[in-house]
Amino acid sequence: MPKVVVYSSKLCGFCYRAKGLLSSKGVAFEEINVDMKPQVRAEMRSRAGGVNTVPQIFIDDIHVGGCDDLYALDSAGKLDPLLAAG
């Protein structure tokens, strides 16, 4: 299984949707909350190429993007191979 990291916020509906999709696939992930943590948000922004919105999802250091990007990968049949590659 690859290492999956989700940067998120407690008040973010898109974060809950993304985590729900990953959970439904049986994927264990590390959740990093950015609420009230400017240094953590800056780390996320740096890893995500300047993107400041949550969630930001990484699979084995590959920046997947946000919730819509994760669902688009799944719809295209590309998410499962990424998750199986680790």
ZIZIUR-V331194 format. One record per residue. RES is the residue in one letter. NEAR is the number of other C-alpha atoms within 12 Angstrom. D_LAST is the distance of its C-alpha to the last C-alpha in Angstrom with 1 decimal. Layout:
RES_NEAR_D_LAST, RES_NEAR_D_LAST
//
This chain:
M_17_4.6, P_21_3.8, K_22_7.3, V_33_9.7, V_33_13.3, V_44_16.4, Y_42_19.6, S_36_22.4, S_26_26.1, K_18_27.9, L_14_30.2, C_21_27.8, G_17_27.7, F_27_24.9, C_32_22.7, Y_23_23.6, R_23_22.8, A_38_19.3, K_36_18.5, G_20_20.2, L_28_18.0, L_31_14.8, S_17_16.7, S_15_18.0, K_18_14.6, G_15_14.1, V_26_11.5, A_20_12.2, F_27_12.8, E_21_14.9, E_28_18.1, I_27_20.2, N_25_23.7, V_27_25.7, D_20_29.1, M_13_31.9, K_15_29.5, P_13_30.4, Q_14_28.4, V_20_25.2, R_27_25.9, A_20_26.7, E_20_23.3, M_34_21.7, R_23_24.1, S_15_23.4, R_23_19.6, A_26_20.3, G_16_22.9, G_16_25.9, V_21_25.1, N_23_26.7, T_26_26.1, V_37_23.8, P_39_21.3, Q_43_19.0, I_41_15.3, F_34_12.4, I_31_8.7, D_20_7.3, D_19_11.0, I_22_11.5, H_28_14.6, V_32_14.7, G_34_18.2, G_33_20.2, C_31_20.8, D_23_22.4, D_24_19.6, L_34_17.0, Y_25_19.5, A_18_20.2, L_23_16.6, D_22_16.8, S_13_20.3, A_13_19.3, G_13_16.7, K_17_14.0, L_27_12.2, D_25_10.9, P_16_9.3, L_26_7.5, L_27_6.5, A_17_5.6, A_15_3.8, G_15_0.0
//
